[in-house]
Amino acid sequence: MLKLDNVAIAYGGNTVVKQVSFSLAQGQIGCLVGPSGCGKTTLLRAIAGFEPVADGNISLQQQLVSTPQQQVAPELRQVGMVFQDFALFPHLSVADNISFGLKAMRKADKAAKVKQLLQLVGLPDIGQRYIHQLSGGQQQRVALARALAPEPKVLLLDEPFSSLDMDLREGLAREIRQILKQLQITAIMVTHDQHEAFAMADLIGVMELGRLQQWATPYELYHKPANRFVADFIGRGALIAGIMLDAQQVQTSLGTFRQRYADTLKPDDKVDVLIRPDDIVHDDNSGITALVSDKTFRGSHILYQLTLDSGETVECLALSHHNHAIGEHIGIRLDLDHLVLFARA
């Protein structure tokens, strides 16, 4: 449904997006994440037709819509867009906002379409209200209904939850995901919040400095990051020193661990091992102890910052009834199902 092939985008000779390739099938939801200025919104605008490509091409439904030589106009791409600020018209009612792009439709058909969409987004009785009478979450649903009204083939969402309260974001992302899945609409969202991305997307692309570092499922990004940047950006974690005993075993200050797959690493190679907070289990019976150097209470869990005997620092996510003081030594052990190694430069 959507394919990008070696897309580059430049402003005045400065290339801001470099050789990006990925694809989405019908009904799949993708997400682009990364720090500010990494090129993710520029890429979304190119898919919409608002930015030309300097190299590569973009296809929608196996039809080229962007190449360096030609560009299909945005209004001819059958692409819907939900903007960061919703871009709703304050002088129009909710119903008129939703039907704004349906000018060619008969009045009765338009009213039926609006009713159907309001039902779909869970707001069946607010058609006659005005935008200022709605909460942020309701405005977001209206913006979604307006984008869906012309029945786009692909929906683009640019930081759609950034103006909402933190508590609303993840729940609304899940709701919108359910709506898009119900309609089998292909969508791609841009966000800097990985929790929104996890709640929304089937596939996530991590961008840095205009390059796509990895395009994978949320599970793969977390457990099999392609490089140090992805490992650092997705989730929390720390790198501790290790040395390879053979092609599959690595020795660290926390013990010796085996990876499940063969690697190009050789005996005596120095590596860094990624340790996630959920890899470390609090265990009073363990022979390995660590110093609690800091702690953050998170309700059901406490996130401990621990200093190892080696001087290295890791984090441990423990159930909150294990309440230990800063300065106390606690027993720990590692439960490493997915060993992530990076050769030390």
C-alpha positions as CSV (number, residue, x, y, z in Angstrom):
1,M,0.0,0.0,0.0
2,L,2.9,2.4,0.8
3,K,6.5,2.0,-0.3
4,L,9.5,4.2,0.1
5,D,12.6,3.3,-2.0
6,N,15.9,5.1,-1.1
7,V,14.1,8.4,-0.5
8,A,16.3,11.5,0.0
9,I,14.9,15.0,0.8
10,A,17.0,18.1,0.6
11,Y,16.6,21.8,1.4
12,G,18.9,24.1,-0.6
13,G,21.6,21.5,-1.1
14,N,21.4,20.3,2.5
15,T,20.2,16.6,2.6
16,V,17.9,16.2,5.6
17,V,16.6,12.7,4.8
18,K,19.0,10.1,3.5
19,Q,18.2,6.9,1.6
20,V,15.2,5.8,3.6
21,S,13.4,2.6,2.5
22,F,10.4,0.8,4.1
23,S,7.0,-0.4,3.2
24,L,3.5,-1.0,4.7
25,A,0.9,-3.5,3.5
26,Q,-2.8,-2.7,3.6
27,G,-4.1,-2.4,7.2
28,Q,-0.6,-2.2,8.7
29,I,0.2,0.7,11.0
30,G,3.7,2.1,11.0
31,C,5.4,4.7,13.2
32,L,8.5,6.9,12.8
33,V,10.3,7.8,16.1
34,G,13.4,9.7,16.8
35,P,14.8,12.8,18.5
36,S,13.7,16.3,17.3
37,G,15.3,17.2,13.9
38,C,15.9,13.6,12.8
39,G,13.7,14.1,9.6
40,K,10.6,12.1,10.6
41,T,8.1,14.9,10.0
42,T,9.8,15.9,6.8
43,L,9.4,12.3,5.6
44,L,5.7,12.3,6.5
45,R,5.2,15.6,4.5
46,A,6.9,14.0,1.5
47,I,4.5,11.0,1.7
48,A,1.6,13.5,1.8
49,G,3.0,15.4,-1.2
50,F,4.0,18.6,0.6
51,E,7.8,18.0,0.0
52,P,9.5,16.9,-3.2
53,V,12.1,14.1,-3.1
54,A,15.7,14.7,-4.2
55,D,16.3,11.0,-4.8
56,G,14.5,7.7,-4.7
57,N,10.7,7.3,-5.0
58,I,7.4,7.0,-3.1
59,S,4.6,4.6,-4.2
60,L,1.0,4.4,-3.1
61,Q,-1.0,1.3,-4.2
62,Q,2.0,0.4,-6.5
63,Q,1.7,3.8,-8.3
64,L,4.6,6.2,-8.2
65,V,3.5,9.5,-6.6
66,S,7.0,11.1,-5.9
67,T,10.2,10.9,-7.9
68,P,12.8,13.6,-8.5
69,Q,11.2,14.2,-12.0
70,Q,7.5,14.2,-11.1
71,Q,5.2,14.7,-8.1
72,V,1.5,13.9,-7.8
73,A,-0.4,16.7,-6.1
74,P,-1.4,16.0,-2.4
75,E,-5.1,16.2,-3.2
76,L,-4.8,13.4,-5.8
77,R,-3.0,10.9,-3.5
78,Q,-6.0,9.7,-1.5
79,V,-4.1,10.4,1.7
80,G,-5.6,11.7,4.9
81,M,-3.7,13.7,7.5
82,V,-4.2,14.4,11.2
83,F,-2.1,17.3,12.2
84,Q,-0.4,18.0,15.5
85,D,-2.7,20.9,16.4
86,F,-5.8,19.1,14.9
87,A,-6.4,22.1,12.5
88,L,-10.1,22.1,13.2
89,F,-12.3,25.1,12.2
90,P,-13.6,26.9,15.3
91,H,-16.4,28.6,13.5
92,L,-17.9,25.3,12.2
93,S,-19.8,22.7,14.1
94,V,-18.3,19.3,14.7
95,A,-20.5,17.8,11.9
96,D,-19.5,20.6,9.5
97,N,-15.8,20.1,10.4
98,I,-16.1,16.3,9.5
99,S,-18.0,16.9,6.3
100,F,-15.7,19.8,5.1
101,G,-13.9,17.6,2.5
102,L,-17.1,16.0,1.1
103,K,-18.3,18.9,-1.1
104,A,-19.3,16.7,-4.0
105,M,-21.6,14.5,-1.8
106,R,-25.4,15.0,-1.5
107,K,-26.6,16.6,1.7
108,A,-28.4,13.4,2.9
109,D,-25.4,11.2,2.1
110,K,-23.1,13.7,3.9
111,A,-25.2,13.6,7.0
112,A,-25.3,9.8,7.0
113,K,-21.5,9.7,6.6
114,V,-21.0,12.2,9.5
115,K,-23.3,10.1,11.7
116,Q,-21.4,6.9,10.9
117,L,-18.0,8.5,11.6
118,L,-19.1,10.0,14.9
119,Q,-20.4,6.6,16.0
120,L,-17.1,5.0,14.9
121,V,-15.0,7.4,17.0
122,G,-17.3,7.1,20.0
123,L,-18.9,10.5,19.9
124,P,-22.4,9.9,18.6
125,D,-24.2,12.9,20.1
126,I,-21.9,15.9,19.6
127,G,-22.4,16.8,15.9
128,Q,-23.9,20.2,16.7
129,R,-21.3,21.3,19.2
130,Y,-18.5,23.6,18.5
131,I,-14.8,22.8,18.9
132,H,-14.3,25.0,22.0
133,Q,-16.9,22.9,23.8
134,L,-14.9,19.7,23.4
135,S,-12.1,18.2,25.5
136,G,-8.7,17.6,23.9
137,G,-9.4,13.9,23.5
138,Q,-12.7,14.7,21.8
139,Q,-11.1,17.1,19.5
140,Q,-8.6,14.4,18.6
141,R,-11.4,12.0,17.7
142,V,-13.1,14.7,15.6
143,A,-9.8,15.4,13.7
144,L,-9.6,11.6,13.0
145,A,-13.2,11.4,11.8
146,R,-12.6,14.4,9.4
147,A,-9.4,12.7,8.0
148,L,-11.4,9.4,7.5
149,A,-14.4,11.1,5.8
150,P,-13.0,11.0,2.2
151,E,-12.0,7.3,2.7
152,P,-8.3,7.7,2.3
153,K,-6.1,4.8,1.3
154,V,-3.4,5.9,3.7
155,L,-3.7,8.0,6.9
156,L,-0.8,10.1,8.1
157,L,-0.7,11.3,11.7
158,D,1.8,14.0,12.8
159,E,2.5,14.0,16.5
160,P,-1.3,13.5,17.0
161,F,-1.2,13.2,20.8
162,S,1.4,15.8,21.7
163,S,-1.1,18.4,23.0
164,L,-2.9,15.9,25.2
165,D,-2.3,15.0,28.9
166,M,0.1,12.2,29.4
167,D,-2.6,10.0,30.9
168,L,-4.7,10.3,27.8
169,R,-2.1,9.5,25.2
170,E,-1.5,5.8,25.4
171,G,-5.2,4.9,25.9
172,L,-6.2,7.1,22.9
173,A,-3.5,5.6,20.8
174,R,-4.9,2.1,21.5
175,E,-8.5,3.3,20.7
176,I,-7.4,4.9,17.3
177,R,-5.4,1.7,16.5
178,Q,-8.6,-0.3,17.0
179,I,-10.5,2.0,14.7
180,L,-7.9,1.8,11.9
181,K,-7.7,-1.9,12.2
182,Q,-11.5,-2.2,12.0
183,L,-11.4,-0.1,8.7
184,Q,-8.3,-1.9,7.4
185,I,-6.6,1.5,6.8
186,T,-2.9,1.7,6.3
187,A,-1.4,4.4,8.6
188,I,1.9,5.9,9.5
189,M,2.4,8.1,12.6
190,V,5.2,10.4,13.7
191,T,6.0,10.8,17.3
192,H,8.9,11.3,19.7
193,D,7.2,9.2,22.4
194,Q,8.0,5.5,22.1
195,H,5.2,4.5,24.4
196,E,2.7,5.9,21.9
197,A,4.5,4.1,19.2
198,F,4.3,0.8,21.1
199,A,0.6,1.3,21.7
200,M,-0.2,2.2,18.1
201,A,2.2,0.5,15.6
202,D,2.8,-2.9,14.0
203,L,6.2,-1.7,12.7
204,I,8.4,1.1,14.0
205,G,11.2,3.0,12.3
206,V,13.9,4.6,14.4
207,M,15.5,7.6,12.8
208,E,18.7,9.5,13.6
209,L,20.2,12.4,11.6
210,G,18.0,11.7,8.6
211,R,18.7,8.0,8.4
212,L,16.5,5.1,9.2
213,Q,18.5,3.1,11.8
214,Q,16.0,0.2,12.0
215,W,12.5,-0.8,10.7
216,A,11.1,-3.6,12.8
217,T,8.3,-4.7,15.2
218,P,8.3,-3.1,18.7
219,Y,9.4,-6.5,20.1
220,E,12.4,-6.7,17.8
221,L,13.5,-3.1,18.5
222,Y,13.5,-3.7,22.2
223,H,15.1,-7.1,22.3
224,K,17.2,-7.1,19.0
225,P,18.3,-3.4,18.5
226,A,20.4,-3.1,15.3
227,N,22.9,-0.7,16.9
228,R,23.8,1.3,20.0
229,F,21.6,4.3,19.0
230,V,18.4,2.1,18.8
231,A,19.3,0.3,22.0
232,D,19.7,3.6,23.8
233,F,16.6,5.3,22.3
234,I,14.2,2.4,22.8
235,G,13.5,1.6,26.4
236,R,16.0,2.0,29.2
237,G,19.2,0.2,29.6
238,A,22.9,0.3,30.5
239,L,26.0,-1.1,28.8
240,I,28.5,-3.2,30.8
241,A,31.9,-4.5,29.7
242,G,32.3,-8.0,28.6
243,I,34.9,-10.3,26.9
244,M,34.1,-13.1,24.6
245,L,35.1,-16.6,25.8
246,D,34.1,-18.1,22.5
247,A,31.7,-17.3,19.6
248,Q,28.7,-17.6,21.9
249,Q,29.7,-17.0,25.5
250,V,30.6,-13.7,27.1
251,Q,32.0,-13.0,30.5
252,T,30.9,-9.9,32.5
253,S,31.1,-8.6,36.1
254,L,27.6,-10.2,36.5
255,G,28.6,-13.7,35.3
256,T,29.0,-15.6,32.1
257,F,26.2,-15.6,29.6
258,R,25.5,-17.5,26.3
259,Q,23.8,-16.0,23.3
260,R,21.5,-18.1,21.2
261,Y,22.9,-17.4,17.8
262,A,26.4,-17.5,16.2
263,D,28.2,-14.2,15.8
264,T,31.2,-12.8,14.0
265,L,32.8,-12.1,17.4
266,K,35.9,-14.1,18.3
267,P,37.4,-15.3,21.6
268,D,39.0,-12.4,23.6
269,D,37.0,-9.8,21.7
270,K,35.9,-6.9,23.9
271,V,32.2,-6.1,23.9
272,D,29.5,-4.1,25.6
273,V,26.5,-6.0,26.8
274,L,23.1,-4.3,27.0
275,I,21.3,-4.8,30.3
276,R,17.7,-3.7,30.6
277,P,16.0,-3.0,34.0
278,D,13.8,-6.1,33.5
279,D,16.9,-8.2,32.9
280,I,17.9,-7.8,36.5
281,V,15.9,-9.8,39.1
282,H,16.0,-8.8,42.8
283,D,17.0,-12.0,44.6
284,D,18.0,-11.9,48.3
285,N,19.5,-15.4,47.9
286,S,21.9,-14.4,45.2
287,G,25.6,-14.4,45.8
288,I,25.9,-11.2,43.7
289,T,25.1,-7.9,45.4
290,A,24.9,-4.3,44.3
291,L,24.7,-0.9,46.0
292,V,21.4,1.0,45.8
293,S,22.6,4.4,44.6
294,D,19.2,5.9,43.7
295,K,15.5,4.8,43.5
296,T,12.3,5.9,41.8
297,F,8.9,4.8,43.2
298,R,6.5,3.8,40.4
299,G,3.5,2.4,42.2
300,S,3.6,-1.3,41.7
301,H,7.4,-1.2,41.0
302,I,10.5,0.6,42.2
303,L,13.2,1.4,39.6
304,Y,16.5,1.0,41.4
305,Q,19.8,2.4,40.2
306,L,22.5,0.0,41.3
307,T,26.3,0.3,41.4
308,L,28.1,-3.0,40.9
309,D,31.4,-4.0,42.6
310,S,33.1,-3.2,39.2
311,G,31.9,0.4,39.5
312,E,29.4,-0.1,36.6
313,T,25.9,1.2,36.9
314,V,22.7,-0.7,36.0
315,E,19.0,-0.4,36.7
316,C,16.6,-3.0,38.3
317,L,12.8,-2.9,38.1
318,A,11.5,-4.6,41.3
319,L,8.1,-5.1,42.8
320,S,7.5,-2.2,45.2
321,H,7.1,-4.4,48.3
322,H,10.9,-4.9,48.0
323,N,11.5,-1.5,49.5
324,H,15.3,-0.9,50.0
325,A,17.0,2.2,51.2
326,I,19.6,4.2,49.2
327,G,23.0,3.0,50.4
328,E,21.8,-0.6,51.1
329,H,23.3,-3.6,49.3
330,I,20.7,-6.0,47.7
331,G,21.1,-9.4,46.0
332,I,20.5,-9.6,42.3
333,R,20.7,-12.1,39.4
334,L,20.4,-11.7,35.7
335,D,17.6,-13.2,33.6
336,L,18.9,-12.6,30.1
337,D,16.7,-14.2,27.5
338,H,18.0,-11.9,24.7
339,L,21.7,-11.2,24.9
340,V,22.5,-8.0,23.0
341,L,26.2,-7.4,22.3
342,F,28.0,-4.6,20.6
343,A,31.7,-4.8,19.7
344,R,33.6,-2.2,21.6
345,A,35.2,0.4,19.4
